Amino acid sequence: MIYVYLNQKDRQIGSVKITGHADSTTETLDLVCAEVSAVSVGILNAIDTLCEGSCLIQMESGFVSIEVQSNSDTLQIILKTLVIQLETIINTNKKYIKMIRREV
């Protein structure tokens, strides 16, 4: 199961953590993991290009962490795009991915 942990305060995203593997099929055919990985890498590239130095970022197999250090409207748009993309994946794969939102 993939878990997405989203921490927000006053509608501003403060951090996103994505952990786990979907294990929806065999390892070579796990399309849910591939979808989440593609979305995550694209968003991390956008943050690095458009908001360089604004977040602490970690990425390993089965793990992505984004922690906001310097907020901006552009960064929030990028992070909200990530959430929308992940929600789209969740809508068709509820058995393999879950989002947990926290107001902090």
Order of alpha helices (4+ residues) and beta strands (2+ residues): beta-beta-alpha-beta-beta-alpha-beta
